[in-house]
Amino acid sequence: MILSSEELFELTKKQRFKAQARVLSQLGIPYRERPDGSLVVYRTSLNAPQKVTWEPDYSVLGKLCR
């Protein structure tokens, strides 16, 4: 399913398609553009897990130096 135009407005607080696209890009929400310029946002993209930032496990270094 996709978001309705009302839901898209609630999400972006913008009425114009180009302004909505800018807000969605800033929020990191993927969207598709229709030939008429309107936007399609899939509901599943809103429920997608956030990007995980990985950091190295430095605790291993202490074991290697022994």
Buried (B, 14 or more C-beta within 10 A) or exposed (E): EBBEEEEBEEBBEBEEBEEBBEBBEEEEBEBEEEEEEEBEBBEEBEEEEEEEEEEEEEEEEEEEEE
